[in-house]
């Protein structure tokens, strides 16, 4: 996750710990829903990762792509 922080060092530390916690929570959700390993998702989420709709299906992020009429 990307974010900005300001304040006393103790406040910044609390905010940084929250970001780390939320990244772990989101990664665990993705593990359950994609079937991919925690380590693989952690690596893939380290930087921006853009996918086409078919790539997102293959990765396990979405179930299907609905075509417009």
C-alpha positions as CSV (number, residue, x, y, z in Angstrom):
1,X,0.0,0.0,0.0
2,X,1.1,3.5,-0.8
3,X,0.6,6.3,1.8
4,X,2.0,9.4,3.3
5,X,2.7,10.0,7.0
6,X,3.4,12.9,9.3
7,X,3.7,13.6,12.9
8,X,5.9,12.5,15.8
9,X,8.2,9.5,15.3
10,X,5.9,7.4,17.5
11,X,2.9,8.4,15.4
12,X,4.7,7.5,12.2
13,X,5.7,4.2,13.6
14,X,2.1,3.4,14.5
15,X,0.9,4.3,11.0
16,X,3.7,2.3,9.4
17,X,2.8,-0.7,11.5
18,X,-0.9,-0.3,10.4
19,X,0.2,-0.3,6.7
20,X,2.2,-3.5,7.2
21,X,-0.8,-5.1,9.1
22,X,-3.2,-4.2,6.3
23,X,-0.9,-5.5,3.6
24,X,-0.7,-8.8,5.5
25,X,-4.5,-8.9,5.8
26,X,-5.1,-8.2,2.1
27,X,-2.4,-10.7,1.1
28,X,-4.1,-13.4,3.2
29,X,-7.5,-12.6,1.6
30,X,-5.9,-13.0,-1.9
31,X,-4.3,-16.3,-0.8
32,X,-7.7,-17.7,0.1
33,X,-9.4,-16.5,-3.1
34,X,-6.7,-17.0,-5.7
35,X,-5.1,-20.2,-4.5
36,X,-1.6,-18.6,-4.9
37,X,1.0,-18.8,-2.2
38,X,1.6,-16.0,0.3
39,X,5.2,-15.6,-1.0
40,X,4.1,-15.4,-4.6
41,X,1.5,-12.8,-3.8
42,X,3.9,-10.8,-1.6
43,X,6.4,-10.7,-4.5
44,X,3.7,-9.8,-7.1
45,X,2.3,-7.0,-4.8
46,X,5.7,-5.5,-4.1
47,X,5.3,-3.2,-7.2
48,X,2.4,-2.1,-9.4
49,X,1.2,-5.0,-11.4
50,X,-1.2,-4.2,-14.3
51,X,-3.2,-7.1,-15.9
52,X,-5.6,-7.4,-18.8
53,X,-9.0,-8.9,-18.0
54,X,-8.0,-12.4,-19.2
55,X,-4.7,-12.2,-17.2
56,X,-6.7,-11.4,-14.1
57,X,-8.9,-14.5,-14.7
58,X,-5.8,-16.7,-15.2
59,X,-4.3,-15.2,-12.0
60,X,-7.4,-16.0,-10.0
61,X,-8.4,-12.4,-9.2
62,X,-11.7,-12.6,-11.1
63,X,-14.1,-15.4,-12.0
64,X,-15.0,-14.4,-15.5
65,X,-15.0,-11.5,-17.9
66,X,-18.4,-10.3,-19.1
67,X,-18.4,-8.9,-22.6
68,X,-20.6,-5.9,-23.4
69,X,-23.2,-6.3,-26.1
